């Protein structure tokens, strides 16, 4: 939420959010976390549109 509107690459998310130092498997791991987060947002808010996938670049959060 601190970077609302910015596109964040999966490698950046691994380092900044989960403190990973090795980005191997970044896209698969981040994809799984984003999927879980979207599911939780849908359960609570009824929508998961806040997290957008920007093909080839990463993810963007917009409130």
MODELLER restraints for C-alpha pairs under 7 A, 6 or more apart:
rsr = mdl.restraints
at = mdl.atoms
rsr.add(forms.Gaussian(group=physical.xy_distance, feature=features.Distance(at['CA:1:A'], at['CA:61:A']), mean=6.74, stdev=0.5))
rsr.add(forms.Gaussian(group=physical.xy_distance, feature=features.Distance(at['CA:4:A'], at['CA:61:A']), mean=5.24, stdev=0.5))
rsr.add(forms.Gaussian(group=physical.xy_distance, feature=features.Distance(at['CA:4:A'], at['CA:62:A']), mean=5.51, stdev=0.5))
rsr.add(forms.Gaussian(group=physical.xy_distance, feature=features.Distance(at['CA:5:A'], at['CA:60:A']), mean=5.78, stdev=0.5))
rsr.add(forms.Gaussian(group=physical.xy_distance, feature=features.Distance(at['CA:5:A'], at['CA:61:A']), mean=5.70, stdev=0.5))
rsr.add(forms.Gaussian(group=physical.xy_distance, feature=features.Distance(at['CA:5:A'], at['CA:62:A']), mean=5.47, stdev=0.5))
rsr.add(forms.Gaussian(group=physical.xy_distance, feature=features.Distance(at['CA:6:A'], at['CA:60:A']), mean=5.66, stdev=0.5))
rsr.add(forms.Gaussian(group=physical.xy_distance, feature=features.Distance(at['CA:7:A'], at['CA:58:A']), mean=5.93, stdev=0.5))
rsr.add(forms.Gaussian(group=physical.xy_distance, feature=features.Distance(at['CA:7:A'], at['CA:59:A']), mean=5.34, stdev=0.5))
rsr.add(forms.Gaussian(group=physical.xy_distance, feature=features.Distance(at['CA:7:A'], at['CA:60:A']), mean=4.66, stdev=0.5))
rsr.add(forms.Gaussian(group=physical.xy_distance, feature=features.Distance(at['CA:8:A'], at['CA:58:A']), mean=5.23, stdev=0.5))
rsr.add(forms.Gaussian(group=physical.xy_distance, feature=features.Distance(at['CA:8:A'], at['CA:59:A']), mean=5.31, stdev=0.5))
rsr.add(forms.Gaussian(group=physical.xy_distance, feature=features.Distance(at['CA:8:A'], at['CA:60:A']), mean=6.32, stdev=0.5))
rsr.add(forms.Gaussian(group=physical.xy_distance, feature=features.Distance(at['CA:9:A'], at['CA:57:A']), mean=5.76, stdev=0.5))
rsr.add(forms.Gaussian(group=physical.xy_distance, feature=features.Distance(at['CA:9:A'], at['CA:58:A']), mean=4.23, stdev=0.5))
rsr.add(forms.Gaussian(group=physical.xy_distance, feature=features.Distance(at['CA:9:A'], at['CA:59:A']), mean=6.56, stdev=0.5))
rsr.add(forms.Gaussian(group=physical.xy_distance, feature=features.Distance(at['CA:10:A'], at['CA:26:A']), mean=5.88, stdev=0.5))
rsr.add(forms.Gaussian(group=physical.xy_distance, feature=features.Distance(at['CA:10:A'], at['CA:27:A']), mean=5.80, stdev=0.5))
rsr.add(forms.Gaussian(group=physical.xy_distance, feature=features.Distance(at['CA:10:A'], at['CA:30:A']), mean=5.98, stdev=0.5))
rsr.add(forms.Gaussian(group=physical.xy_distance, feature=features.Distance(at['CA:10:A'], at['CA:58:A']), mean=5.82, stdev=0.5))
rsr.add(forms.Gaussian(group=physical.xy_distance, feature=features.Distance(at['CA:11:A'], at['CA:23:A']), mean=5.61, stdev=0.5))
rsr.add(forms.Gaussian(group=physical.xy_distance, feature=features.Distance(at['CA:11:A'], at['CA:26:A']), mean=5.72, stdev=0.5))
rsr.add(forms.Gaussian(group=physical.xy_distance, feature=features.Distance(at['CA:14:A'], at['CA:20:A']), mean=5.35, stdev=0.5))
rsr.add(forms.Gaussian(group=physical.xy_distance, feature=features.Distance(at['CA:14:A'], at['CA:23:A']), mean=6.94, stdev=0.5))
rsr.add(forms.Gaussian(group=physical.xy_distance, feature=features.Distance(at['CA:14:A'], at['CA:26:A']), mean=6.88, stdev=0.5))
rsr.add(forms.Gaussian(group=physical.xy_distance, feature=features.Distance(at['CA:15:A'], at['CA:21:A']), mean=6.11, stdev=0.5))
rsr.add(forms.Gaussian(group=physical.xy_distance, feature=features.Distance(at['CA:38:A'], at['CA:48:A']), mean=5.08, stdev=0.5))
rsr.add(forms.Gaussian(group=physical.xy_distance, feature=features.Distance(at['CA:41:A'], at['CA:47:A']), mean=6.31, stdev=0.5))
rsr.add(forms.Gaussian(group=physical.xy_distance, feature=features.Distance(at['CA:41:A'], at['CA:48:A']), mean=5.36, stdev=0.5))
rsr.add(forms.Gaussian(group=physical.xy_distance, feature=features.Distance(at['CA:42:A'], at['CA:48:A']), mean=5.13, stdev=0.5))
rsr.add(forms.Gaussian(group=physical.xy_distance, feature=features.Distance(at['CA:50:A'], at['CA:61:A']), mean=5.44, stdev=0.5))
rsr.add(forms.Gaussian(group=physical.xy_distance, feature=features.Distance(at['CA:50:A'], at['CA:62:A']), mean=4.99, stdev=0.5))
rsr.add(forms.Gaussian(group=physical.xy_distance, feature=features.Distance(at['CA:50:A'], at['CA:63:A']), mean=5.66, stdev=0.5))
rsr.add(forms.Gaussian(group=physical.xy_distance, feature=features.Distance(at['CA:51:A'], at['CA:59:A']), mean=6.73, stdev=0.5))
rsr.add(forms.Gaussian(group=physical.xy_distance, feature=features.Distance(at['CA:51:A'], at['CA:60:A']), mean=5.74, stdev=0.5))
rsr.add(forms.Gaussian(group=physical.xy_distance, feature=features.Distance(at['CA:51:A'], at['CA:61:A']), mean=4.65, stdev=0.5))
rsr.add(forms.Gaussian(group=physical.xy_distance, feature=features.Distance(at['CA:51:A'], at['CA:62:A']), mean=6.59, stdev=0.5))
rsr.add(forms.Gaussian(group=physical.xy_distance, feature=features.Distance(at['CA:52:A'], at['CA:59:A']), mean=5.60, stdev=0.5))
rsr.add(forms.Gaussian(group=physical.xy_distance, feature=features.Distance(at['CA:52:A'], at['CA:60:A']), mean=5.15, stdev=0.5))
rsr.add(forms.Gaussian(group=physical.xy_distance, feature=features.Distance(at['CA:52:A'], at['CA:61:A']), mean=6.34, stdev=0.5))
rsr.add(forms.Gaussian(group=physical.xy_distance, feature=features.Distance(at['CA:53:A'], at['CA:59:A']), mean=4.69, stdev=0.5))
rsr.add(forms.Gaussian(group=physical.xy_distance, feature=features.Distance(at['CA:53:A'], at['CA:60:A']), mean=6.54, stdev=0.5))
